[in-house]
Amino acid sequence: MSPVPWTRPEWDDPALTLLAEQLRDAHRLVAPLPAETRQRLIRHLLAITDLAKRDSDLAARRLETFLADFRDAPGPR
C-alpha cells in the first residue's frame, strides 16, 4: 500500500467528476427513505451508473431527469 493518500485520478474530466458527485449526492438523497422505495430508487441509480460507463452524456441527462422527478414527487422524504 502506498503511504501517499489518494486524492483523485491524474486525468481530470470535469464532466465525469460532476456526474460522479451528482450520483453520490443522489444516493445520499434516497438513503433515508423507507426500504422498499429506497431499493427501487437505488436500482434506478445503479442503472444510470452502469450507463455512465458507456455514454456519460446520456447518463448525465437521465440523472438530471431522475433528480427533477425526485424533487417534484409529492409526499414526505
N, CA, C and O of each residue as an XYZ file, in Angstrom:
308
protein
N       0.823     -1.180      0.000
C       0.000      0.000      0.000
C       0.868      1.244      0.000
O       1.907      1.297      0.658
N       0.437      2.218     -0.730
C       1.187      3.467     -0.824
C       0.896      4.355      0.382
O      -0.255      4.477      0.801
N       1.945      4.979      0.944
C       1.715      5.889      2.074
C       1.122      7.227      1.637
O       0.685      8.017      2.474
N       1.105      7.480      0.330
C       0.551      8.728     -0.182
C      -0.961      8.605     -0.285
O      -1.454      7.676     -0.924
N      -1.712      9.523      0.330
C      -3.183      9.429      0.251
C      -3.676      9.698     -1.166
O      -3.123     10.527     -1.888
N      -4.710      8.991     -1.540
C      -5.315      9.161     -2.864
C      -6.163     10.418     -2.863
O      -6.948     10.642     -1.943
N      -6.009     11.231     -3.881
C      -6.816     12.441     -3.972
C      -7.798     12.348     -5.119
O      -9.000     12.513     -4.911
N      -7.327     12.092     -6.309
C      -8.179     11.915     -7.483
C      -7.308     11.398     -8.605
O      -6.084     11.395     -8.478
N      -7.898     10.964     -9.688
C      -7.080     10.429    -10.785
C      -6.179     11.511    -11.386
O      -6.449     12.706    -11.271
N      -5.116     11.062    -12.022
C      -4.210     12.017    -12.660
C      -4.894     12.722    -13.823
O      -4.628     13.897    -14.075
N      -5.762     12.027    -14.528
C      -6.537     12.671    -15.584
C      -7.728     13.329    -14.926
O      -8.216     12.862    -13.897
N      -8.181     14.382    -15.501
C      -9.325     15.069    -14.910
C     -10.319     15.406    -16.012
O     -10.030     16.184    -16.921
N     -11.479     14.809    -15.910
C     -12.573     15.107    -16.831
C     -13.662     15.770    -15.995
O     -14.374     15.085    -15.261
N     -13.802     17.079    -16.092
C     -14.770     17.792    -15.245
C     -16.196     17.256    -15.378
O     -16.932     17.223    -14.392
N     -16.596     16.838    -16.576
C     -17.956     16.333    -16.759
C     -18.158     15.018    -16.002
O     -19.201     14.814    -15.382
N     -17.152     14.120    -16.051
C     -17.272     12.858    -15.319
C     -17.193     13.068    -13.817
O     -17.877     12.391    -13.049
N     -16.360     14.005    -13.405
C     -16.269     14.315    -11.976
C     -17.598     14.853    -11.465
O     -18.058     14.463    -10.392
N     -18.213     15.746    -12.229
C     -19.521     16.288    -11.842
C     -20.571     15.180    -11.791
O     -21.369     15.124    -10.855
N     -20.575     14.303    -12.789
C     -21.534     13.197    -12.817
C     -21.348     12.302    -11.591
O     -22.328     11.905    -10.959
N     -20.103     11.984    -11.253
C     -19.836     11.148    -10.078
C     -20.321     11.830     -8.796
O     -20.908     11.180     -7.930
N     -20.081     13.114     -8.677
C     -20.534     13.845     -7.485
C     -22.059     13.889     -7.407
O     -22.634     13.767     -6.325
N     -22.707     14.062     -8.556
C     -24.173     14.096     -8.570
C     -24.753     12.723     -8.236
O     -25.765     12.632     -7.542
N     -24.125     11.666     -8.721
C     -24.589     10.311     -8.367
C     -24.426     10.070     -6.876
O     -25.313      9.498     -6.243
N     -23.307     10.497     -6.307
C     -23.098     10.355     -4.870
C     -24.175     11.108     -4.092
O     -24.733     10.585     -3.128
N     -24.463     12.339     -4.518
C     -25.484     13.142     -3.846
C     -26.870     12.511     -3.989
O     -27.669     12.548     -3.053
N     -27.151     11.939     -5.146
C     -28.443     11.285     -5.359
C     -28.597     10.096     -4.416
O     -29.672      9.879     -3.857
N     -27.527      9.329     -4.239
C     -27.589      8.196     -3.300
C     -27.834      8.693     -1.879
O     -28.551      8.051     -1.111
N     -27.253      9.811     -1.533
C     -27.482     10.386     -0.201
C     -28.930     10.846     -0.034
O     -29.482     10.770      1.064
N     -29.547     11.321     -1.114
C     -30.942     11.758     -1.047
C     -31.892     10.591     -0.784
O     -32.856     10.729     -0.031
N     -31.621      9.453     -1.400
C     -32.548      8.320     -1.261
C     -32.250      7.470     -0.027
O     -33.096      6.679      0.388
N     -31.072      7.616      0.561
C     -30.684      6.781      1.703
C     -31.689      6.795      2.867
O     -31.952      5.735      3.434
N     -32.260      7.945      3.247
C     -33.162      7.937      4.406
C     -34.594      7.475      4.105
O     -35.420      7.428      5.017
N     -34.900      7.142      2.870
C     -36.266      6.747      2.504
C     -36.597      5.356      3.025
O     -35.691      4.595      3.366
N     -37.888      5.010      3.092
C     -38.283      3.667      3.506
C     -37.656      2.610      2.583
O     -37.407      2.869      1.406
N     -37.412      1.435      3.131
C     -36.649      0.389      2.438
C     -37.165      0.084      1.031
O     -36.376      0.038      0.087
N     -38.457     -0.122      0.876
C     -38.992     -0.505     -0.436
C     -38.766      0.594     -1.476
O     -38.359      0.308     -2.602
N     -39.022      1.819     -1.112
C     -38.817      2.955     -2.015
C     -37.338      3.130     -2.304
O     -36.936      3.332     -3.450
N     -36.535      3.052     -1.257
C     -35.089      3.228     -1.402
C     -34.500      2.187     -2.354
O     -33.680      2.526     -3.207
N     -34.907      0.932     -2.218
C     -34.377     -0.124     -3.079
C     -34.707      0.130     -4.540
O     -33.863     -0.058     -5.417
N     -35.933      0.554     -4.799
C     -36.343      0.830     -6.180
C     -35.522      1.973     -6.765
O     -35.048      1.887     -7.897
N     -35.357      3.036     -5.995
C     -34.613      4.198     -6.485
C     -33.121      3.905     -6.629
O     -32.479      4.411     -7.549
N     -32.573      3.106     -5.740
C     -31.161      2.738     -5.854
C     -30.932      1.889     -7.099
O     -29.905      2.039     -7.761
N     -31.866      1.001     -7.430
C     -31.736      0.226     -8.674
C     -31.696      1.170     -9.883
O     -30.930      0.960    -10.824
N     -32.517      2.191     -9.841
C     -32.534      3.185    -10.921
C     -31.180      3.905    -10.998
O     -30.634      4.095    -12.085
N     -30.652      4.300     -9.846
C     -29.350      4.973     -9.830
C     -28.228      4.051    -10.300
O     -27.298      4.502    -10.969
N     -28.304      2.779     -9.961
C     -27.295      1.829    -10.424
C     -27.358      1.654    -11.937
O     -26.327      1.484    -12.587
N     -28.556      1.695    -12.496
C     -28.695      1.625    -13.954
C     -28.060      2.854    -14.605
O     -27.410      2.743    -15.645
N     -28.246      4.006    -14.002
C     -27.627      5.225    -14.525
C     -26.105      5.134    -14.403
O     -25.387      5.543    -15.315
N     -25.614      4.607    -13.296
C     -24.181      4.432    -13.104
C     -23.607      3.497    -14.163
O     -22.547      3.768    -14.729
N     -24.303      2.405    -14.426
C     -23.855      1.468    -15.448
C     -23.845      2.134    -16.826
O     -22.913      1.933    -17.606
N     -24.861      2.914    -17.123
C     -24.930      3.628    -18.395
C     -23.761      4.602    -18.548
O     -23.265      4.810    -19.655
N     -23.324      5.197    -17.439
C     -22.227      6.164    -17.488
C     -20.943      5.533    -18.012
O     -20.088      6.234    -18.554
N     -20.798      4.229    -17.859
C     -19.608      3.548    -18.375
C     -19.563      3.576    -19.892
O     -18.483      3.545    -20.483
N     -20.719      3.634    -20.522
C     -20.803      3.595    -21.982
C     -21.116      4.952    -22.602
O     -20.593      5.285    -23.665
N     -21.966      5.734    -21.944
C     -22.413      7.006    -22.516
C     -22.653      7.995    -21.381
O     -23.752      8.085    -20.834
N     -21.609      8.727    -21.044
C     -21.701      9.609    -19.876
C     -22.661     10.778    -20.108
O     -23.285     11.260    -19.163
N     -22.784     11.234    -21.356
C     -23.718     12.333    -21.630
C     -25.162     11.905    -21.402
O     -25.942     12.628    -20.781
N     -25.510     10.737    -21.902
C     -26.868     10.215    -21.697
C     -27.115      9.939    -20.219
O     -28.201     10.211    -19.709
N     -26.119      9.405    -19.537
C     -26.266      9.145    -18.097
C     -26.507     10.444    -17.334
O     -27.321     10.480    -16.412
N     -25.807     11.505    -17.711
C     -25.995     12.794    -17.046
C     -27.408     13.318    -17.266
O     -28.022     13.868    -16.351
N     -27.923     13.148    -18.485
C     -29.300     13.601    -18.756
C     -30.309     12.770    -17.966
O     -31.269     13.314    -17.420
N     -30.098     11.471    -17.905
C     -31.025     10.620    -17.132
C     -30.969     10.936    -15.647
O     -31.996     10.925    -14.969
N     -29.780     11.216    -15.141
C     -29.659     11.583    -13.735
C     -30.357     12.908    -13.469
O     -31.020     13.067    -12.445
N     -30.214     13.846    -14.373
C     -30.890     15.138    -14.236
C     -32.403     14.943    -14.175
O     -33.079     15.562    -13.353
N     -32.928     14.086    -15.041
C     -34.363     13.788    -15.039
C     -34.767     13.090    -13.744
O     -35.795     13.418    -13.152
N     -33.952     12.124    -13.304
C     -34.219     11.412    -12.047
C     -34.313     12.403    -10.894
O     -35.255     12.349    -10.104
N     -33.348     13.304    -10.796
C     -33.335     14.263     -9.692
C     -34.510     15.236     -9.763
O     -35.078     15.601     -8.734
N     -34.871     15.651    -10.964
C     -36.016     16.542    -11.118
C     -37.305     15.839    -10.691
O     -38.131     16.424     -9.990
N     -37.476     14.591    -11.112
C     -38.643     13.818    -10.717
C     -38.672     13.573     -9.215
O     -39.730     13.633     -8.588
N     -37.512     13.299     -8.648
C     -37.418     13.036     -7.219
C     -37.803     14.270     -6.413
O     -38.523     14.169     -5.420
N     -37.331     15.414     -6.832
C     -37.626     16.662     -6.104
C     -39.076     17.096     -6.270
O     -39.648     17.719     -5.375
N     -39.674     16.767     -7.420
C     -41.058     17.169     -7.692
C     -42.082     16.175     -7.143
O     -43.276     16.476     -7.124
N     -41.644     15.012     -6.702
C     -42.574     13.986     -6.222
C     -43.235     14.428     -4.920
O     -42.584     14.970     -4.027
N     -44.542     14.185     -4.831
C     -45.246     14.543     -3.592
C     -44.902     13.560     -2.480
O     -44.410     12.459     -2.730
N     -45.166     13.971     -1.279
C     -45.016     13.071     -0.142
C     -43.789     13.399      0.679
O     -42.892     14.116      0.235
N     -43.767     12.859      1.889
C     -42.638     13.121      2.785
C     -41.396     12.363      2.337
O     -41.484     11.336      1.664
N     -40.255     12.881      2.716
C     -38.970     12.232      2.403
C     -38.221     11.975      3.670
O     -37.115     11.436      3.635
